[in-house]
Amino acid sequence: MLGHVNNAVYQQWLEWGRFEWVRAAGTDFAALSDADLTLVVVHVSLDYRREARLDDALVIETVLARIGGRSVTYRQRVVHADGAVACDGTVVLAVFDKVARASAPLPDDVRAALTPFVAAFDASGDEPAGA
């Protein structure tokens, strides 16, 4: 109705960006789920910078920014073909024990598999320092 993408769509795009990040990194979150654990989104913070419209060419950039004791934090951006940032934000996923129905520690093997992929954004938060 307003001629641009609805704000809720960005969260779907970022979710697909995380799925693709997992695939590209060769990590196996399915193994985490097999152990009665999974990762669930517990926090999302997004800043909308420039509108995205139907048929815009966009790229979802995803960086693993932090590994905590019970969570992982991703920094993500939706970027136009000309390099302008449409949206950027932070998504925190916590380890969730499906049997106990509570948070759980990140397993050591998962931590070890993810640690080489931790990267940082520059001080302004606008550019990934590595991914």
N, C-alpha and C positions, 0 to 999 in steps of 0.2 A: 504494500500500500504506500509506503514511503519511498519506494524506489531503490532500497538497499537491503542487504542481508540482515535478517533479524538477529539480535544479539545472542539468542539461545543457540543459533547454528554454530557459532564460534566454538562452543564447548564440544560439540560433536566433531568438528574439524580437529580440535586439539586432541581429542581422544584417539582419532585415527592417526594423528601424528605420533602419539605415544606408541600405538600398536606398531607402526612402521619403524619407529626407533628401536623397539624391542627386537623386531625381526632383523633389522640391519646390524644390530649389536650382537646378534647370535645368542642372546640370553633366552632362557627357557622359563618363563613365568608359569607355564603349564605345570612344570615339576613342582613349583611352589604350591599350586592348587592341589596337586595330587597328595600333598602332605597335610591336607586339611587346612591349609593356609591359602589366603589370597590377598591381593592388594585392592583396597577400596579408596576412592577419592574422599578425602576429609576436609580439603580446603581448596578453593579456587579464588584467585584474585586476577581480574582482567582490566586492562585499560584499552579503551577503544580510541584509536588515533586517527584513522581515516576510513571513510565508508568503503565498503565493498559492495559491488553491484553484480547483478546477474551477468554471467559470462566473463567476469574479470578473471584473468590468469593469476592464481595465488599459489604460494608455497608455504607449507607449514614447517617451521624450523623448531627443532626440539633438542634441548640440552639437558642432560642429567646434571643438576647443579649441586645436589647434596645427598648424602646417605646418612640417615640418622640411626638411632638404636632400634626404632620401630617404624621408620618411614623413609620414603625417598621423595625428593623434591625435584620437579622439572621446571625449567624456564622455557617458555614457548612463545613463538611469534607467528602471526599470519602476515605474509609479506607480498606486496604487489610486484608485478613483473618489473616495474621501474625502481624497485628497492624501497619504496615507501612502506612503512609499517601500518597495517590496518588495525592490528590488535596485538598486544603482548601481555604476558602474565605469568603467574606462578601457579602450579598445581602440586599439591601434596597428596601422596598416596600412603596410607598406613597398612601395615601387615595386620590381617584380621584372621583370627582362628574361628573357623566355621563351626566347630564343635562347641568350644567354650563360649562363643558369641562375644568375644572380647579382643582387644588389641593383643599383639604378640611381638616378641623380638624378631628382628630380621635374621633369618638363618645365616650362619657364617659362610656357607657355600654360596649363597645368593650375594652376600656382601662382597665376597672375593671375586665373583664373576662381574659385578657391577663396578667395582672400584676403579678399574682402568679407564672407564668411560666418563668419570666425573670431569666436567669442564666448567668454566666460569664465563659469565658475561662480563663485558668491560664495566668500568665504574659507572657509566651512565645507564647501563642496563639496555642499551640500544643495539649493541652488536655482540654476537657470540664471539668469545675469545677462541673457541675451538669446539668442534663437534664431530 
